[in-house]
């Protein structure tokens, strides 16, 4: 098997009967195994994450879909969009989710204690690129107030973008067990990046 929290390089190509596509090279980083390292609640702000050191205490949860030829969970990428290469906003790495239509995953933050903040908010960069004007992946930002609470939508993004967008969203109902989730819904496009 693969080692957890490790970056690998892979080369893939399609082989259909006697025809072969060109080789495509990409990098990915495996997630940490559950229970591998304790994750403390975040209490000091501002809290900043660029994913340069791996996924850390963030988790990726598959919400719908499974099978071959898709990326079920969020993963660390070195190379932005597949068709329009965007460099990472900070450093060399970014988080990405790319899947076929109807498949989705949620990237979940570590637990945040927001009780000491007067006006908590999340500020993030994201990108969505459509596939030749035919299909568009979606990003939805959600929150929950505890590990057992339902996820509530803060914002949804569906407009194609050819560059990074910086957005900021106020976080309602702050608690000591808050989490933020970034949900990607696949549509056979170039994916969602953070």
Beta strands, then each sheet from edge to edge (+ up, - down):
strand 1: 7-12
strand 2: 15-16
strand 3: 19-20
strand 4: 24-29
strand 5: 59-64
strand 6: 75-77
strand 7: 94-97
strand 8: 104-108
strand 9: 121-128
strand 10: 138-144
strand 11: 152-157
strand 12: 165-170
strand 13: 179-185
strand 14: 192-193
sheet 1: 1+ 4-
sheet 2: 2+ 3-
sheet 3: 5+ 8- 13+ 10- 11+
sheet 4: 6+ 7- 14+ 9- 12+
end
